[in-house]
Amino acid sequence: MVLSDIKQTLKDSNYDYSILVLNDGSTDKTVEAAKKHGAIVISNRRNQGLAETFRREMQEALKLKADIIVHTDADGQYNPRHIPELIEKVKEGYDLVLGSRFLNKNIKHMPFSKRMGNLLFSKVISSITKVKITDSTTGFRAFTAEVARDINYINTFTYTQEQIIKAAKQGFSIAEIPITSRRTRKSRLFKSPIQYALKAWINIFRIHRDYGPLRFFGRIGLSFISVGILIGLWLAYRYFTLGFVGKLPSTILAMLLITVGIQIVLFGFLADMIHK
C-alpha cells in the first residue's frame, strides 16, 4: 500500500525520482512486493536495526546521486501525499524538513504516554538546537544530499533525534510542515515506552557530550563545586557563630566535591580542545 500510494502521489509530478527500499533482513515477501512496484531493493543479510539500516539508506541514496532524499516508514503511518510538500520546502532552501504530526494536532490515535514523551523530547531538543521542534520522533522527513553525507551517527537504536540535533549543530537549516498520519500497528522497535525513553535520553546525553563538551562537563563540574561551596559556607557559618567547626566528615565532603568539580571542568576544557 505504501509504495502504490507513493507512486500515485508522484505520477503527475515533474520529479525525476527512484524508490529505494531497505529490507532489514525480513523473511516475508517484502522484497517481492517492492520489486513488483519497481523499487530498488537493498537487503541486509540479517536484521541490523533501525539506526544501522538508516545509515545504509544514506549510503545507497548517495550512490544513486540523489539531490533530495525523502524518508518514510513502511508501516503506512505517514500519508505520502505530503511528499511534494516536503520536497518543495527543501527546494525553498531548507536542508532538513520534518513532517510534524503535532502542528495540525493529528495525534488523537497516538497513545497518551507516547504523545507526552514526544512532546517532552521535542522541548528538550528545541532547547538544544535553538530551533522550535514539535515532532522530534517523526520518521517522515526530507533532506539534502549534504545532510546525508555530512552527518555521522553514533546511536545504535534510532536516528530521528540525532539527525535533528547534529543537523542544527552543523549549521544546517531545519523546518517543519504539518502532516496527517494514520493509525498503525504497535512498534516493534522497543518493548515499552520506558525502554524507548531511556535509550533516547542516553542518545541525547551522548550528543551533548560530543558536540558541546565544555558546556556538558562544565555544568556537571559547576554543580559539584556549587554543592561543595554551600557546605563550606555552612561550615564557615558554624565557625563564626559557634566558635568551632566540628563536622569533620562534612569538611572532607566539601573539599572532595570542590576538587572533583574542578577536575570535571578541566576535563571539559580538554575535551573541548580535542573536539575543536
Sequence and secondary structure as in RCSB ss.txt:
>XXXX:A:sequence
MVLSDIKQTLKDSNYDYSILVLNDGSTDKTVEAAKKHGAIVISNRRNQGLAETFRREMQEALKLKADIIVHTDAD
GQYNPRHIPELIEKVKEGYDLVLGSRFLNKNIKHMPFSKRMGNLLFSKVISSITKVKITDSTTGFRAFTAEVARD
INYINTFTYTQEQIIKAAKQGFSIAEIPITSRRTRKSRLFKSPIQYALKAWINIFRIHRDYGPLRFFGRIGLSFI
SVGILIGLWLAYRYFTLGFVGKLPSTILAMLLITVGIQIVLFGFLADMIHK
>XXXX:A:secstr
 HHHHHHHHHTTS      EEEE S  SSHHHHHHHTT EEEE SS   HHHHHHHHHHHHHHTT SEEEE  TT
S B GGGHHHHHHHHHTT SEEEEESTTTT  TTS HHHHHHHHHHHHHHHHHHTS  S TT   EEEEHHHHHH
     SS SHHHHHHHHHHTT  EEEEE  B      SS SSHHHHHHHHHHHHHHHHHHH HHHHHHHHHHHHH
HHHHHHHHHHHHHHHHHS    HHHHHHHHHHHHHHHHHHHHHHHHHHHH 
